[in-house]
């Protein structure tokens, strides 16, 4: 688990490919889920060895809270 002081810092430090591969989840300071929205998609290239991180922002989402992930 990694914490960031701001959403901007979280976006800057987290490659979009991690979100596209569903390896990373974001939560607000109250534990509510944050959802990424890609303006430029992240994806692996057809050569299988390179990828594009894409461009994304975060906004309030739905689903499991941080507390749910940690304690259930």
C-alpha positions as CSV (number, residue, x, y, z in Angstrom):
1,X,0.0,0.0,0.0
2,X,1.3,3.4,-1.0
3,X,-0.2,6.7,0.2
4,X,0.0,10.1,-1.6
5,X,-0.6,13.6,-0.3
6,X,-2.7,14.6,-3.4
7,X,-4.5,13.1,-6.4
8,X,-2.0,14.8,-8.7
9,X,0.9,13.1,-6.9
10,X,-0.8,9.7,-7.2
11,X,-1.4,10.1,-10.9
12,X,2.1,11.4,-11.5
13,X,3.6,8.4,-9.6
14,X,1.3,5.6,-11.0
15,X,1.6,4.4,-14.6
16,X,-1.6,4.1,-16.4
17,X,-0.8,0.6,-17.5
18,X,-1.1,-0.5,-13.9
19,X,-4.7,0.7,-13.9
20,X,-5.5,-0.8,-17.3
21,X,-4.1,-4.2,-16.1
22,X,-6.2,-3.8,-12.9
23,X,-3.1,-4.1,-10.7
24,X,-3.7,-0.8,-8.8
25,X,-6.7,0.7,-7.0
26,X,-7.1,4.2,-5.6
27,X,-9.0,5.4,-2.6
28,X,-9.8,8.8,-1.2
29,X,-8.7,9.8,2.3
30,X,-12.0,8.6,3.7
31,X,-11.5,5.1,2.1
32,X,-14.1,5.6,-0.7
33,X,-13.1,4.3,-4.1
34,X,-11.6,6.6,-6.8
35,X,-12.1,5.6,-10.4
36,X,-9.7,6.4,-13.2
37,X,-10.9,7.9,-16.4
38,X,-8.6,7.7,-19.4
39,X,-8.5,10.5,-22.0
40,X,-5.8,8.6,-23.8
41,X,-6.0,4.8,-23.2
42,X,-3.2,2.7,-21.8
43,X,-2.4,-0.5,-23.6
44,X,0.3,-3.0,-24.6
45,X,1.6,-2.7,-28.1
46,X,1.3,-5.6,-30.5
47,X,5.1,-6.4,-30.2
48,X,4.3,-7.5,-26.6
49,X,7.4,-5.7,-25.2
50,X,6.3,-2.1,-25.1
51,X,3.3,-0.2,-23.8
52,X,1.7,3.2,-23.7
53,X,0.8,4.6,-20.2
54,X,-2.1,6.7,-21.4
55,X,-3.4,9.8,-19.6
56,X,-6.0,9.6,-16.9
57,X,-7.7,11.5,-14.1
58,X,-9.4,10.3,-10.9
59,X,-12.9,10.9,-9.7
60,X,-15.2,9.5,-7.0
61,X,-16.2,5.9,-7.9
62,X,-18.4,3.1,-6.7
63,X,-17.6,-0.3,-5.3
64,X,-15.6,-1.7,-2.4
65,X,-14.1,0.8,0.0
66,X,-10.6,0.5,1.4
67,X,-12.0,-0.8,4.6
68,X,-13.8,-3.5,2.7
69,X,-10.6,-4.6,1.0
70,X,-8.6,-4.6,4.3
71,X,-11.1,-6.1,6.7
72,X,-13.3,-8.6,4.7
